Amino acid sequence: MTSDIPPPAGPGDAQQPPSSYPWNPTYPSNPGYGGGAVPGYPQGSGSLAPPAEPPPSVARAVMLMRLGAALSVVNLVVGLATLGSLRDNIKRQLVKSGDYNQSNLDGAYNAFVAFLVAATVIGVCLWLWMASTNGKGRKWARVVATALGGLSILGFVLSLGQGQASTLSLLLSVVTALLAVVILVLLWRRESTDFYDARSRPAYT
């Protein structure tokens, strides 16, 4: 009798995949068939995400800006505490110009007090706004902070020639001007510039 058992495959016989399986160039890499894995494209390729936290130089600048807001409030308190001498100064100016009367004195006094309060509120808002936007790495915020700091230093220099401020007010003005100088130095350090540049680039994920 003839046996129906097929002879064993020889060493030269090639084993082919089932003819019913569709041809696919990735077929050999299928883990189920024991092939090698084909490396895929990297996921999330692109530039790195911008840093979430500011560097120490920007962090210190932000802290000093908040301190500047607090000094503005202190300066207002000092100004309100010395309104008596302010009234006397206004009176002397009105008498010197020949426009003195009680109505003019009260009007000039009240206008100055209103200006002082409004200027302080605006100053505090600017300090806090600059602290927030620079902490987020906004490039335009650094430019605005530089302009405001320059105006603050210029205003201090011009006020020195008037010589009408009290000793405490003059001391606060000196501290504020020095604060502006330190903040500008911190904002324009190399690590700060790198932070602003990184935050201005779009992030890809």
N, CA, C and O atoms as a DFTB+ gen file, in Angstrom:
820 C
 N C O
     1  1       0.839      -1.208       0.000
     2  2       0.000       0.000       0.000
     3  2       0.870       1.254       0.000
     4  3       1.973       1.287       0.545
     5  1       0.316       2.282      -0.639
     6  2       1.078       3.545      -0.690
     7  2       0.656       4.445       0.462
     8  3      -0.537       4.680       0.656
     9  1       1.628       4.958       1.240
    10  2       1.306       5.824       2.395
    11  2       0.876       7.197       1.926
    12  3       1.441       7.739       0.976
    13  1      -0.168       7.788       2.616
    14  2      -0.661       9.144       2.307
    15  2       0.077      10.231       3.078
    16  3      -0.208      11.414       2.895
    17  1       1.044       9.843       3.957
    18  2       1.767      10.844       4.758
    19  2       2.815      11.493       3.894
    20  3       3.657      10.789       3.337
    21  1       2.802      12.851       3.751
    22  2       3.790      13.521       2.902
    23  2       5.175      13.402       3.483
    24  3       5.333      13.363       4.703
    25  1       6.180      13.345       2.639
    26  2       7.556      13.253       3.149
    27  2       7.947      14.543       3.849
    28  3       7.432      15.607       3.507
    29  1       8.852      14.470       4.827
    30  2       9.298      15.691       5.525
    31  2      10.003      16.646       4.582
    32  3      10.625      16.234       3.603
    33  1       9.894      17.921       4.892
    34  2      10.514      18.930       4.040
    35  2      12.014      18.865       4.145
    36  3      12.569      18.648       5.222
    37  1      12.640      19.048       3.060
    38  2      14.090      19.029       3.050
    39  2      14.671      20.355       3.430
    40  3      13.944      21.345       3.513
    41  1      15.966      20.408       3.665
    42  2      16.600      21.681       4.089
    43  2      16.520      22.753       3.048
    44  3      16.601      23.935       3.381
    45  1      16.360      22.383       1.783
    46  2      16.305      23.404       0.734
    47  2      14.910      23.864       0.405
    48  3      14.724      24.782      -0.393
    49  1      13.932      23.238       1.009
    50  2      12.553      23.616       0.692
    51  2      12.182      24.904       1.412
    52  3      12.388      25.007       2.621
    53  1      11.650      25.870       0.716
    54  2      11.256      27.151       1.328
    55  2       9.818      27.059       1.793
    56  3       8.946      26.540       1.096
    57  1       9.595      27.578       2.995
    58  2       8.236      27.625       3.542
    59  2       7.597      28.935       3.140
    60  3       8.150      29.998       3.423
    61  1       6.446      28.890       2.487
    62  2       5.749      30.066       2.019
    63  2       4.536      30.322       2.893
    64  3       3.930      29.378       3.400
    65  1       4.163      31.614       3.084
    66  2       2.938      31.898       3.837
    67  2       1.740      31.419       3.044
    68  3       1.844      31.193       1.839
    69  1       0.634      31.266       3.687
    70  2      -0.565      30.793       2.995
    71  2      -0.853      31.694       1.818
    72  3      -0.757      32.919       1.903
    73  1      -1.224      31.030       0.668
    74  2      -1.479      31.803      -0.539
    75  2      -2.695      32.683      -0.405
    76  3      -2.854      33.641      -1.162
    77  1      -3.579      32.371       0.568
    78  2      -4.772      33.189       0.744
    79  2      -4.500      34.477       1.498
    80  3      -5.350      35.368       1.509
    81  1      -3.315      34.605       2.141
    82  2      -2.999      35.818       2.912
    83  2      -2.557      36.909       1.953
    84  3      -1.644      36.673       1.162
    85  1      -3.156      38.088       1.982
    86  2      -2.784      39.153       1.028
    87  2      -1.365      39.624       1.257
    88  3      -0.878      39.705       2.385
    89  1      -0.718      39.932       0.145
    90  2       0.668      40.382       0.285
    91  2       0.711      41.735       0.955
    92  3      -0.084      42.616       0.628
    93  1       1.627      41.914       1.889
    94  2       1.771      43.156       2.639
    95  2       3.231      43.295       3.004
    96  3       3.800      42.394       3.621
    97  1       3.852      44.402       2.637
    98  2       5.298      44.533       2.954
    99  2       5.587      44.513       4.427
   100  3       6.721      44.240       4.821
   101  1       4.594      44.795       5.271
   102  2       4.827      44.788       6.723
   103  2       4.499      43.442       7.331
   104  3       4.577      43.271       8.547
   105  1       4.128      42.477       6.488
   106  2       3.758      41.160       7.012
   107  2       4.847      40.522       7.850
   108  3       4.550      39.965       8.907
   109  1       6.131      40.585       7.406
   110  2       7.179      39.942       8.224
   111  2       7.366      40.601       9.575
   112  3       7.885      39.968      10.494
   113  1       6.953      41.876       9.729
   114  2       7.176      42.560      11.001
   115  2       6.029      42.343      11.969
   116  3       6.073      42.866      13.083
   117  1       5.013      41.599      11.592
   118  2       3.901      41.335      12.481
   119  2       4.379      40.503      13.650
   120  3       4.910      39.412      13.446
   121  1       4.205      40.992      14.885
   122  2       4.718      40.236      16.035
   123  2       4.134      38.842      16.096
   124  3       4.762      37.923      16.621
   125  1       2.927      38.678      15.559
   126  2       2.309      37.361      15.624
   127  2       2.991      36.334      14.748
   128  3       2.792      35.131      14.919
   129  1       3.789      36.800      13.817
   130  2       4.478      35.884      12.921
   131  2       5.976      35.843      13.166
   132  3       6.728      35.264      12.382
   133  1       6.404      36.464      14.262
   134  2       7.793      36.335      14.675
   135  2       8.757      37.206      13.920
   136  3       9.966      36.997      14.026
   137  1       8.274      38.202      13.140
   138  2       9.177      39.048      12.382
   139  2       9.758      40.148      13.239
   140  3       9.314      40.358      14.368
   141  1      10.732      40.841      12.723
   142  2      11.334      41.953      13.432
   143  2      10.473      43.195      13.336
   144  3       9.774      43.394      12.342
   145  1      10.518      44.027      14.356
   146  2       9.697      45.234      14.386
   147  2      10.319      46.294      13.499
   148  3      11.535      46.483      13.487
   149  1       9.473      46.976      12.766
   150  2       9.923      48.083      11.923
   151  2       9.741      49.380      12.691
   152  3       8.625      49.671      13.122
   153  1      10.789      50.173      12.882
   154  2      10.631      51.411      13.656
   155  2       9.659      52.360      12.990
   156  3       9.692      52.547      11.774
   157  1       8.792      52.958      13.793
   158  2       7.817      53.901      13.272
   159  2       8.321      55.318      13.399
   160  3       9.406      55.555      13.928
   161  1       7.527      56.268      12.911
   162  2       7.886      57.668      13.027
   163  2       7.721      58.121      14.470
   164  3       6.798      57.662      15.143
   165  1       8.581      59.005      14.972
   166  2       8.439      59.480      16.355
   167  2       7.172      60.296      16.516
   168  3       6.845      61.142      15.685
   169  1       6.476      60.027      17.592
   170  2       5.258      60.756      17.889
   171  2       5.596      62.062      18.608
   172  3       6.497      62.115      19.445
   173  1       4.859      63.101      18.266
   174  2       5.068      64.369      18.950
   175  2       6.349      65.057      18.566
   176  3       6.921      65.794      19.369
   177  1       6.826      64.828      17.320
   178  2       8.056      65.498      16.918
   179  2       7.808      66.979      16.743
   180  3       6.700      67.388      16.397
   181  1       8.811      67.777      16.976
   182  2       8.674      69.227      16.871
   183  2       9.500      69.904      17.943
   184  3      10.277      69.246      18.635
   185  1       9.348      71.182      18.087
   186  2      10.129      71.923      19.070
   187  2       9.642      71.618      20.470
   188  3       8.484      71.255      20.675
   189  1      10.518      71.766      21.410
   190  2      10.167      71.534      22.794
   191  2       9.184      72.580      23.282
   192  3       9.165      73.711      22.797
   193  1       8.361      72.184      24.255
   194  2       7.398      73.122      24.825
   195  2       8.142      74.216      25.577
   196  3       9.189      73.942      26.163
   197  1       7.642      75.433      25.580
   198  2       8.321      76.524      26.292
   199  2       8.345      76.267      27.787
   200  3       7.456      75.589      28.303
   201  1       9.335      76.787      28.495
   202  2       9.418      76.544      29.934
   203  2       8.218      77.103      30.664
   204  3       7.738      78.196      30.363
   205  1       7.741      76.336      31.629
   206  2       6.553      76.749      32.373
   207  2       6.899      77.771      33.449
   208  3       6.069      78.617      33.781
   209  1       8.091      77.708      33.992
   210  2       8.493      78.586      35.084
   211  2       9.571      79.561      34.603
   212  3      10.459      79.171      33.845
   213  1       9.504      80.815      35.031
   214  2      10.539      81.785      34.643
   215  2      11.848      81.490      35.354
   216  3      11.847      80.870      36.418
   217  1      12.974      81.929      34.780
   218  2      14.263      81.734      35.427
   219  2      14.374      82.631      36.663
   220  3      13.536      83.509      36.866
   221  1      15.400      82.415      37.485
   222  2      15.541      83.218      38.711
   223  2      15.575      84.721      38.463
   224  3      15.035      85.485      39.263
   225  1      16.198      85.164      37.370
   226  2      16.285      86.607      37.117
   227  2      14.908      87.217      36.898
   228  3      14.607      88.282      37.438
   229  1      14.068      86.551      36.108
   230  2      12.711      87.066      35.876
   231  2      11.873      86.940      37.139
   232  3      11.083      87.831      37.451
   233  1      12.039      85.839      37.870
   234  2      11.280      85.655      39.110
   235  2      11.602      86.762      40.113
   236  3      10.709      87.265      40.795
   237  1      12.879      87.139      40.202
   238  2      13.259      88.230      41.120
   239  2      12.695      89.558      40.636
   240  3      12.241      90.372      41.440
   241  1      12.722      89.780      39.327
   242  2      12.167      91.016      38.785
   243  2      10.674      91.125      39.089
   244  3      10.182      92.197      39.444
   245  1       9.965      90.019      38.949
   246  2       8.529      90.008      39.252
   247  2       8.295      90.315      40.731
   248  3       7.385      91.069      41.075
   249  1       9.114      89.733      41.600
   250  2       8.980      89.990      43.030
   251  2       9.234      91.466      43.350
   252  3       8.532      92.055      44.172
   253  1      10.236      92.059      42.699
   254  2      10.547      93.466      42.931
   255  2       9.448      94.378      42.378
   256  3       9.195      95.448      42.933
   257  1       8.797      93.964      41.294
   258  2       7.673      94.747      40.778
   259  2       6.523      94.780      41.783
   260  3       5.886      95.816      41.972
   261  1       6.267      93.661      42.415
   262  2       5.227      93.625      43.448
   263  2       5.625      94.490      44.639
   264  3       4.786      95.141      45.263
   265  1       6.930      94.482      44.943
   266  2       7.420      95.368      46.000
   267  2       7.226      96.824      45.607
   268  3       6.902      97.656      46.455
   269  1       7.421      97.143      44.327
   270  2       7.190      98.503      43.848
   271  2       5.749      98.928      44.022
   272  3       5.482     100.085      44.348
   273  1       4.801      98.002      43.809
   274  2       3.388      98.311      44.037
   275  2       3.136      98.638      45.504
   276  3       2.387      99.561      45.823
   277  1       3.766      97.876      46.389
   278  2       3.612      98.147      47.828
   279  2       4.223      99.493      48.207
   280  3       3.666     100.214      49.035
   281  1       5.369      99.838      47.606
   282  2       5.992     101.129      47.900
   283  2       5.124     102.293      47.417
   284  3       5.136     103.367      48.019
   285  1       4.380     102.088      46.343
   286  2       3.476     103.138      45.864
   287  2       2.398     103.440      46.904
   288  3       2.039     104.596      47.127
   289  1       1.891     102.386      47.531
   290  2       0.880     102.582      48.579
   291  2       1.496     103.298      49.782
   292  3       0.882     104.192      50.364
   293  1       2.712     102.897      50.147
   294  2       3.392     103.557      51.268
   295  2       3.624     105.032      50.954
   296  3       3.458     105.888      51.823
   297  1       3.999     105.324      49.735
   298  2       4.238     106.708      49.329
   299  2       2.956     107.534      49.413
   300  3       2.991     108.711      49.771
   301  1       1.820     106.907      49.081
   302  2       0.536     107.605      49.202
   303  2       0.231     107.921      50.660
   304  3      -0.210     109.024      50.984
   305  1       0.466     106.953      51.535
   306  2       0.208     107.177      52.962
   307  2       1.068     108.307      53.494
   308  3       0.601     109.148      54.262
   309  1       2.341     108.321      53.078
   310  2       3.235     109.398      53.521
   311  2       2.753     110.740      52.980
   312  3       2.776     111.745      53.690
   313  1       2.317     110.752      51.724
   314  2       1.828     112.001      51.147
   315  2       0.590     112.524      51.842
   316  3       0.459     113.728      52.060
   317  1      -0.324     111.625      52.192
   318  2      -1.535     112.053      52.892
   319  2      -1.220     112.528      54.312
   320  3      -1.915     113.385      54.857
   321  1      -0.171     111.964      54.898
   322  2       0.200     112.367      56.256
   323  2       0.868     113.731      56.296
   324  3       0.948     114.349      57.357
   325  1       1.345     114.206      55.159
   326  2       2.032     115.504      55.127
   327  2       1.229     116.540      54.340
   328  3       1.801     117.467      53.767
   329  1      -0.093     116.383      54.314
   330  2      -0.919     117.310      53.554
   331  2      -0.958     118.709      54.175
   332  3      -1.242     119.693      53.492
   333  1      -0.667     118.785      55.488
   334  2      -0.647     120.107      56.128
   335  2       0.425     120.997      55.519
   336  3       0.162     122.153      55.189
   337  1       1.624     120.464      55.370
   338  2       2.698     121.242      54.761
   339  2       2.415     121.510      53.286
   340  3       2.811     122.542      52.745
   341  1       1.722     120.568      52.640
   342  2       1.348     120.782      51.239
   343  2       0.404     121.968      51.102
   344  3       0.551     122.780      50.189
   345  1      -0.565     122.070      52.008
   346  2      -1.499     123.187      51.959
   347  2      -0.782     124.519      52.141
   348  3      -1.107     125.513      51.491
   349  1       0.211     124.517      53.048
   350  2       0.983     125.744      53.260
   351  2       1.786     126.108      52.014
   352  3       1.902     127.283      51.665
   353  1       2.344     125.090      51.340
   354  2       3.110     125.363      50.124
   355  2       2.212     125.924      49.017
   356  3       2.602     126.846      48.300
   357  1       1.010     125.360      48.886
   358  2       0.070     125.868      47.885
   359  2      -0.318     127.309      48.189
   360  3      -0.428     128.138      47.285
   361  1      -0.522     127.597      49.467
   362  2      -0.895     128.956      49.864
   363  2       0.202     129.948      49.526
   364  3      -0.069     131.039      49.025
   365  1       1.446     129.563      49.804
   366  2       2.557     130.467      49.501
   367  2       2.658     130.718      48.000
   368  3       2.922     131.842      47.574
   369  1       2.450     129.679      47.199
   370  2       2.517     129.837      45.746
   371  2       1.411     130.766      45.239
   372  3       1.638     131.582      44.346
   373  1       0.208     130.633      45.819
   374  2      -0.906     131.487      45.390
   375  2      -0.687     132.940      45.791
   376  3      -0.994     133.860      45.032
   377  1      -0.155     133.134      46.988
   378  2       0.127     134.502      47.440
   379  2       1.202     135.126      46.563
   380  3       1.112     136.297      46.194
   381  1       2.203     134.348      46.237
   382  2       3.295     134.846      45.408
   383  2       2.815     135.239      44.019
   384  3       3.305     136.207      43.436
   385  1       1.857     134.487      43.493
   386  2       1.328     134.798      42.159
   387  2       0.211     135.839      42.182
   388  3      -0.221     136.284      41.119
   389  1      -0.271     136.244      43.366
   390  2      -1.336     137.232      43.480
   391  2      -2.725     136.668      43.253
   392  3      -3.668     137.433      43.047
   393  1      -2.881     135.331      43.285
   394  2      -4.183     134.700      43.050
   395  2      -4.756     134.071      44.312
   396  3      -5.644     133.220      44.245
   397  1      -4.244     134.494      45.460
   398  2      -4.691     133.814      46.674
   399  2      -6.079     134.265      47.092
   400  3      -6.362     135.458      47.192
   401  1      -6.934     133.287      47.334
   402  2      -8.179     133.420      48.080
   403  2      -8.550     132.012      48.547
   404  3      -7.978     131.020      48.096
   405  1      -9.504     131.952      49.444
   406  2      -9.829     130.651      50.039
   407  2     -10.348     129.652      49.010
   408  3     -10.050     128.460      49.082
   409  1     -11.116     130.143      48.066
   410  2     -11.663     129.256      47.037
   411  2     -10.553     128.664      46.177
   412  3     -10.562     127.470      45.880
   413  1      -9.597     129.503      45.778
   414  2      -8.486     128.995      44.972
   415  2      -7.619     128.013      45.768
   416  3      -7.139     127.014      45.232
   417  1      -7.430     128.315      47.054
   418  2      -6.635     127.429      47.903
   419  2      -7.299     126.061      48.033
   420  3      -6.645     125.030      47.879
   421  1      -8.601     126.058      48.318
   422  2      -9.312     124.777      48.476
   423  2      -9.343     123.994      47.167
   424  3      -9.179     122.774      47.157
   425  1      -9.555     124.708      46.068
   426  2      -9.604     124.031      44.777
   427  2      -8.287     123.392      44.409
   428  3      -8.253     122.248      43.956
   429  1      -7.186     124.130      44.603
   430  2      -5.869     123.586      44.279
   431  2      -5.506     122.428      45.199
   432  3      -4.901     121.445      44.772
   433  1      -5.879     122.556      46.455
   434  2      -5.579     121.501      47.437
   435  2      -6.337     120.213      47.103
   436  3      -5.750     119.131      47.073
   437  1      -7.628     120.334      46.855
   438  2      -8.441     119.152      46.545
   439  2      -8.013     118.501      45.230
   440  3      -8.027     117.277      45.102
   441  1      -7.635     119.325      44.257
   442  2      -7.189     118.782      42.975
   443  2      -5.904     117.982      43.140
   444  3      -5.736     116.929      42.524
   445  1      -4.997     118.485      43.975
   446  2      -3.743     117.771      44.179
   447  2      -3.977     116.450      44.901
   448  3      -3.365     115.439      44.559
   449  1      -4.862     116.453      45.901
   450  2      -5.154     115.206      46.625
   451  2      -5.765     114.167      45.686
   452  3      -5.388     112.996      45.723
   453  1      -6.702     114.594      44.851
   454  2      -7.320     113.681      43.893
   455  2      -6.285     113.141      42.907
   456  3      -6.304     111.960      42.561
   457  1      -5.384     114.013      42.460
   458  2      -4.333     113.582      41.543
   459  2      -3.411     112.571      42.217
   460  3      -3.001     111.590      41.597
   461  1      -3.085     112.811      43.487
   462  2      -2.188     111.916      44.210
   463  2      -2.791     110.522      44.349
   464  3      -2.107     109.519      44.150
   465  1      -4.078     110.467      44.692
   466  2      -4.746     109.165      44.851
   467  2      -4.852     108.445      43.499
   468  3      -4.563     107.253      43.397
   469  1      -5.266     109.177      42.476
   470  2      -5.416     108.558      41.152
   471  2      -4.077     108.054      40.615
   472  3      -3.996     106.963      40.050
   473  1      -3.034     108.854      40.796
   474  2      -1.705     108.445      40.318
   475  2      -1.226     107.192      41.047
   476  3      -0.587     106.329      40.446
   477  1      -1.532     107.092      42.337
   478  2      -1.125     105.911      43.097
   479  2      -1.867     104.674      42.626
   480  3      -1.262     103.614      42.465
   481  1      -3.175     104.793      42.401
   482  2      -3.963     103.645      41.922
   483  2      -3.442     103.175      40.559
   484  3      -3.279     101.976      40.333
   485  1      -3.187     104.116      39.664
   486  2      -2.664     103.761      38.342
   487  2      -1.285     103.116      38.473
   488  3      -0.987     102.125      37.806
   489  1      -0.454     103.685      39.334
   490  2       0.883     103.127      39.528
   491  2       0.855     101.706      40.060
   492  3       1.604     100.851      39.585
   493  1       0.003     101.444      41.036
   494  2      -0.113     100.088      41.591
   495  2      -0.589      99.112      40.518
   496  3      -0.064      98.004      40.401
   497  1      -1.572      99.525      39.745
   498  2      -2.079      98.657      38.663
   499  2      -0.996      98.364      37.632
   500  3      -0.886      97.238      37.147
   501  1      -0.198      99.374      37.297
   502  2       0.883      99.159      36.333
   503  2       1.941      98.203      36.874
   504  3       2.406      97.318      36.155
   505  1       2.319      98.377      38.130
   506  2       3.301      97.491      38.741
   507  2       2.822      96.043      38.692
   508  3       3.565      95.154      38.276
   509  1       1.579      95.808      39.120
   510  2       1.047      94.446      39.170
   511  2       0.835      93.871      37.771
   512  3       1.048      92.679      37.550
   513  1       0.423      94.703      36.842
   514  2       0.236      94.251      35.461
   515  2       1.565      93.824      34.848
   516  3       1.649      92.784      34.195
   517  1       2.595      94.627      35.059
   518  2       3.908      94.278      34.541
   519  2       4.460      93.018      35.209
   520  3       5.112      92.201      34.558
   521  1       4.199      92.865      36.498
   522  2       4.648      91.657      37.193
   523  2       4.000      90.414      36.596
   524  3       4.667      89.397      36.401
   525  1       2.703      90.490      36.307
   526  2       1.985      89.347      35.755
   527  2       2.434      89.014      34.338
   528  3       2.716      87.856      34.031
   529  1       2.501      90.016      33.480
   530  2       2.818      89.755      32.067
   531  2       4.286      89.376      31.861
   532  3       4.593      88.537      31.013
   533  1       5.181      89.977      32.617
   534  2       6.586      89.588      32.496
   535  2       6.827      88.202      33.079
   536  3       7.679      87.463      32.586
   537  1       6.091      87.846      34.113
   538  2       6.206      86.497      34.647
   539  2       5.761      85.438      33.661
   540  3       6.189      84.287      33.747
   541  1       4.894      85.822      32.711
   542  2       4.441      84.897      31.673
   543  2       5.346      84.914      30.440
   544  3       5.115      84.167      29.489
   545  1       6.363      85.758      30.455
   546  2       7.319      85.771      29.351
   547  2       6.854      86.525      28.121
   548  3       7.258      86.186      27.009
   549  1       6.020      87.535      28.286
   550  2       5.566      88.321      27.145
   551  2       6.669      89.302      26.742
   552  3       7.110      90.114      27.556
   553  1       7.112      89.226      25.490
   554  2       8.192      90.097      25.047
   555  2       7.802      91.565      25.096
   556  3       8.603      92.406      25.506
   557  1       6.581      91.882      24.683
   558  2       6.139      93.271      24.687
   559  2       6.087      93.821      26.103
   560  3       6.274      95.020      26.310
   561  1       5.833      92.948      27.087
   562  2       5.777      93.404      28.477
   563  2       7.144      93.867      28.955
   564  3       7.243      94.818      29.730
   565  1       8.201      93.199      28.497
   566  2       9.545      93.646      28.885
   567  2       9.847      95.012      28.290
   568  3      10.466      95.853      28.942
   569  1       9.411      95.239      27.049
   570  2       9.625      96.544      26.418
   571  2       8.862      97.627      27.175
   572  3       9.403      98.701      27.439
   573  1       7.604      97.346      27.523
   574  2       6.805      98.328      28.268
   575  2       7.415      98.584      29.644
   576  3       7.488      99.727      30.093
   577  1       7.850      97.518      30.308
   578  2       8.470      97.688      31.624
   579  2       9.745      98.522      31.529
   580  3      10.039      99.318      32.420
   581  1      10.489      98.340      30.464
   582  2      11.708      99.137      30.268
   583  2      11.369     100.614      30.097
   584  3      12.027     101.481      30.672
   585  1      10.337     100.894      29.302
   586  2       9.933     102.285      29.095
   587  2       9.436     102.916      30.395
   588  3       9.790     104.051      30.714
   589  1       8.616     102.177      31.142
   590  2       8.100     102.708      32.407
   591  2       9.225     102.900      33.427
   592  3       9.232     103.876      34.176
   593  1      10.165     101.967      33.448
   594  2      11.293     102.113      34.370
   595  2      12.153     103.322      34.028
   596  3      12.613     104.041      34.915
   597  1      12.365     103.540      32.724
   598  2      13.122     104.718      32.314
   599  2      12.425     106.017      32.694
   600  3      13.072     106.973      33.121
   601  1      11.099     106.051      32.537
   602  2      10.345     107.251      32.933
   603  2      10.409     107.468      34.435
   604  3      10.506     108.603      34.901
   605  1      10.356     106.375      35.196
   606  2      10.440     106.498      36.651
   607  2      11.790     107.070      37.085
   608  3      11.850     107.923      37.970
   609  1      12.859     106.605      36.466
   610  2      14.187     107.123      36.809
   611  2      14.322     108.585      36.391
   612  3      14.884     109.396      37.127
   613  1      13.807     108.920      35.211
   614  2      13.861     110.311      34.744
   615  2      13.051     111.230      35.657
   616  3      13.486     112.333      35.986
   617  1      11.865     110.760      36.062
   618  2      11.051     111.559      36.974
   619  2      11.744     111.806      38.301
   620  3      11.637     112.892      38.871
   621  1      12.448     110.808      38.791
   622  2      13.181     110.987      40.041
   623  2      14.290     112.017      39.892
   624  3      14.481     112.860      40.769
   625  1      15.014     111.952      38.796
   626  2      16.105     112.918      38.570
   627  2      15.554     114.337      38.484
   628  3      16.140     115.264      39.043
   629  1      14.428     114.516      37.787
   630  2      13.842     115.844      37.667
   631  2      13.309     116.356      39.003
   632  3      13.354     117.557      39.270
   633  1      12.806     115.451      39.838
   634  2      12.256     115.879      41.137
   635  2      13.343     116.345      42.096
   636  3      13.066     117.087      43.038
   637  1      14.578     115.913      41.860
   638  2      15.663     116.332      42.741
   639  2      15.900     117.835      42.663
   640  3      16.316     118.453      43.643
   641  1      15.635     118.423      41.497
   642  2      15.872     119.852      41.339
   643  2      14.818     120.725      41.989
   644  3      15.027     121.924      42.172
   645  1      13.662     120.117      42.346
   646  2      12.604     120.931      42.950
   647  2      12.845     121.180      44.427
   648  3      12.617     122.284      44.921
   649  1      13.308     120.154      45.136
   650  2      13.659     120.323      46.538
   651  2      12.499     120.600      47.456
   652  3      12.689     121.226      48.499
   653  1      11.282     120.155      47.109
   654  2      10.125     120.417      47.952
   655  2       9.622     119.175      48.673
   656  3       8.736     119.280      49.521
   657  1      10.158     118.014      48.364
   658  2       9.699     116.778      48.977
   659  2      10.267     116.645      50.387
   660  3      11.359     117.130      50.683
   661  1       9.507     115.983      51.243
   662  2       9.984     115.706      52.588
   663  2      11.087     114.655      52.545
   664  3      11.309     114.004      51.524
   665  1      11.768     114.506      53.670
   666  2      12.875     113.555      53.722
   667  2      12.401     112.128      53.464
   668  3      13.046     111.376      52.734
   669  1      11.270     111.760      54.068
   670  2      10.752     110.410      53.887
   671  2      10.293     110.177      52.446
   672  3      10.530     109.108      51.883
   673  1       9.643     111.164      51.858
   674  2       9.212     111.041      50.466
   675  2      10.407     110.932      49.535
   676  3      10.387     110.165      48.572
   677  1      11.450     111.706      49.827
   678  2      12.665     111.643      49.005
   679  2      13.325     110.277      49.125
   680  3      13.828     109.737      48.140
   681  1      13.324     109.716      50.341
   682  2      13.911     108.391      50.541
   683  2      13.144     107.329      49.759
   684  3      13.745     106.445      49.148
   685  1      11.816     107.418      49.782
   686  2      11.004     106.472      49.027
   687  2      11.233     106.613      47.527
   688  3      11.219     105.623      46.797
   689  1      11.441     107.838      47.072
   690  2      11.718     108.058      45.652
   691  2      13.059     107.452      45.253
   692  3      13.190     106.890      44.166
   693  1      14.047     107.565      46.125
   694  2      15.355     106.962      45.854
   695  2      15.229     105.442      45.763
   696  3      15.774     104.819      44.852
   697  1      14.507     104.856      46.713
   698  2      14.330     103.400      46.715
   699  2      13.598     102.939      45.458
   700  3      13.959     101.924      44.863
   701  1      12.571     103.686      45.055
   702  2      11.812     103.321      43.864
   703  2      12.679     103.397      42.612
   704  3      12.606     102.523      41.749
   705  1      13.501     104.444      42.514
   706  2      14.386     104.579      41.349
   707  2      15.417     103.450      41.303
   708  3      15.678     102.890      40.238
   709  1      16.002     103.115      42.457
   710  2      16.953     102.003      42.493
   711  2      16.266     100.682      42.153
   712  3      16.848      99.812      41.507
   713  1      15.025     100.552      42.599
   714  2      14.247      99.354      42.288
   715  2      14.061      99.210      40.771
   716  3      14.171      98.117      40.216
   717  1      13.778     100.336      40.124
   718  2      13.597     100.311      38.665
   719  2      14.888      99.898      37.960
   720  3      14.851      99.138      36.992
   721  1      16.023     100.393      38.441
   722  2      17.308     100.037      37.828
   723  2      17.572      98.538      37.962
   724  3      17.954      97.884      36.991
   725  1      17.372      97.999      39.156
   726  2      17.629      96.571      39.384
   727  2      16.700      95.710      38.536
   728  3      17.126      94.700      37.977
   729  1      15.440      96.104      38.440
   730  2      14.471      95.345      37.644
   731  2      14.890      95.310      36.180
   732  3      14.832      94.258      35.543
   733  1      15.310      96.445      35.645
   734  2      15.730      96.490      34.243
   735  2      16.955      95.608      34.001
   736  3      17.038      94.927      32.979
   737  1      17.893      95.620      34.927
   738  2      19.073      94.768      34.788
   739  2      18.666      93.291      34.775
   740  3      19.173      92.513      33.967
   741  1      17.760      92.914      35.658
   742  2      17.314      91.522      35.724
   743  2      16.552      91.112      34.467
   744  3      16.726      90.002      33.964
   745  1      15.713      92.004      33.966
   746  2      14.899      91.667      32.793
   747  2      15.743      91.477      31.533
   748  3      15.334      90.764      30.616
   749  1      16.916      92.110      31.480
   750  2      17.721      92.038      30.259
   751  2      18.946      91.152      30.421
   752  3      19.884      91.238      29.629
   753  1      18.945      90.314      31.427
   754  2      20.022      89.326      31.529
   755  2      19.839      88.251      30.462
   756  3      18.756      88.098      29.897
   757  1      20.910      87.511      30.195
   758  2      20.875      86.511      29.115
   759  2      19.812      85.444      29.380
   760  3      19.061      85.072      28.478
   761  1      19.753      84.961      30.604
   762  2      18.774      83.913      30.907
   763  2      17.340      84.433      30.770
   764  3      16.428      83.689      30.410
   765  1      17.159      85.728      31.064
   766  2      15.831      86.314      30.886
   767  2      15.475      86.390      29.405
   768  3      14.350      86.077      29.015
   769  1      16.433      86.805      28.581
   770  2      16.196      86.880      27.136
   771  2      15.873      85.506      26.566
   772  3      14.981      85.384      25.726
   773  1      16.584      84.467      27.008
   774  2      16.299      83.108      26.550
   775  2      14.873      82.701      26.928
   776  3      14.183      82.039      26.152
   777  1      14.445      83.095      28.108
   778  2      13.087      82.765      28.556
   779  2      12.038      83.453      27.692
   780  3      11.063      82.826      27.277
   781  1      12.235      84.741      27.419
   782  2      11.281      85.466      26.578
   783  2      11.257      84.893      25.155
   784  3      10.196      84.786      24.540
   785  1      12.439      84.526      24.642
   786  2      12.489      83.944      23.300
   787  2      11.770      82.598      23.252
   788  3      11.043      82.305      22.303
   789  1      11.980      81.786      24.284
   790  2      11.332      80.478      24.309
   791  2       9.820      80.594      24.440
   792  3       9.080      79.827      23.825
   793  1       9.364      81.548      25.235
   794  2       7.924      81.713      25.418
   795  2       7.253      82.296      24.182
   796  3       6.046      82.138      23.999
   797  1       8.028      82.973      23.329
   798  2       7.449      83.563      22.124
   799  2       7.359      82.576      20.975
   800  3       6.657      82.831      19.997
   801  1       8.074      81.426      21.079
   802  2       8.015      80.422      20.025
   803  2       6.794      79.546      20.190
   804  3       6.430      79.222      21.321
   805  1       6.140      79.146      19.099
   806  2       4.996      78.231      19.220
   807  2       5.455      76.844      19.641
   808  3       6.513      76.376      19.219
   809  1       4.666      76.201      20.463
   810  2       4.989      74.869      20.946
   811  2       4.313      73.830      20.070
   812  3       3.154      73.994      19.689
   813  1       5.040      72.745      19.743
   814  2       4.484      71.660      18.939
   815  2       4.485      70.399      19.800
   816  3       5.448      70.124      20.515
   817  1       3.420      69.656      19.724
   818  2       3.309      68.410      20.488
   819  2       3.086      67.246      19.538
   820  3       2.966      66.103      19.979
